[in-house]
């Protein structure tokens, strides 16, 4: 009997909007040029934040020290406001009848999981970079996710970054490029899963 397909979904840019609007709002709140703020974040904080190398409160402390006068309460609210549901969330129930669902995301568990609340029950495996200790496209995070998948089961991985898809393909996973505007990718999922099944 063939193994059930496994559908592995990124979160930001696939299930929820990316944090791009958060960084833009943060730059305004901090009174800092966007490019400068984003460059400093990438240089000093990105790897630590996504890999769980620092705690979530430490991130806010870093922001406060880097941009004195930044209202952290407003920054936290901007983060929550930036994570809006995308159309793929409405397909999860249907997709779960064809495949076991998984999340594989560069994110903070503290931020992501509350946004998915009652939909969490639909997922067989959840791999979030802040808990895994690696972030895409590092092979370590794919290995962590793969350990939650039945050996030999066909996998379809959906992500909005080509680099992350290329890394997944080295594990033998099938891939699909998503976009926040949903220019048709959600309609491709069911036919692909049926083919894999």
Steps between C-alpha positions, in 0.01 A plus 500: 500500500650837400592743775284807544651817350647753740431870441761721665409869512702807583312750718612853407402574141295179476255480792551849643649818362874547534638744756594760236235745616623458859849618403359798311283602794789443739722734298235772528457443874878509551547804278765304311553447127349163404812378320719586797271328750464188285874479432586527870238237587641261239856561619445478876179315569342298218689175550465510877129582487395234249723223636390553861848620595336770709169517683205695365528759782867544408395603150286782636783603735736514203255718307460732798877536541565538126235772459455682832160659528329227297165419660522122542127461569426661162767283337344184644159606370650569157634145496158353577334725243746390232404131515182486296336178375556402138258301278688171553360481854157441351628195308656315794194288579470379140873438470498299824269245338767431236822533700649525845573869560821643645640846568864583428562867572767755580316663786464540873268242656373770739382708205385236256308242702239740647418616147410145398313414824213258415663395171796345683304174536520453121880466505684172558835673541610853582861612453574862589852633472507658847442154650701298248822701540540540122329714238440446131682432279730325751469122445462449877146637506394276211646201682299598808180521295576178311526311830127569548410352161448127434811365323445469127182709493475742207538864608375823344664808652354848447710810569522854364882506468672311216814439711290312755343289226839409355617383842187285539557340159831359625289290740297365209199716576273635228465877521258778415573874507238706683431872502294715734280622215407135428541524126365146468734288709228382742310351205802288412526329839215248472594371152863463612399311815272268301789428265731424792240276663 
